Amino acid sequence: MQRFILNNLEQLDQKETDAWLAGVPPKQKIVGLGSYHLDPATQRAEIAFPVADAWQGKGIGTFLMQMLVRIAKSKNIKGLTA
């Protein structure tokens, strides 16, 4: 199984928007992005987790989606839409 490295894009306002880059060793080549944008009125977030074509089918999208679900639960986000 491929090991992934996550880096948070810290300059974002993590109350309403957050994004994570997925990289692969050894050079941490960026192969995917997981992000959400929260609608404060509904407490629901739109999520996206695009993955580079060459890395499709290797579990990166699933990994990013699961990470976004964990973040949503920890921040009491009411629901997610992809």
C-alpha positions, 0 to 999 in steps of 0.5 A: 500500500502506498504511503501518503503525506499530508500538508495543510494549506495553513493560510486558509481560514480553517473555520470555513475553508480548509485544504490538504495536499496529498503527496507521495515520497520521496519528493512529496510529489503532489498527487491530490487535494482534499478541501472543504468550504463550509456554508455557515448558514446551514453548517454543511460543507461542500467537499472536493478531492481531485487526484492526478490522473496517473494516481487514480485507483491507488486509494488517494481519493478514498484517503482524502475523503475519509480525512475530510469526514474526520475533520467534519466530525471534529468540527461538528459540520452537519453534512457534506456534499461532494 
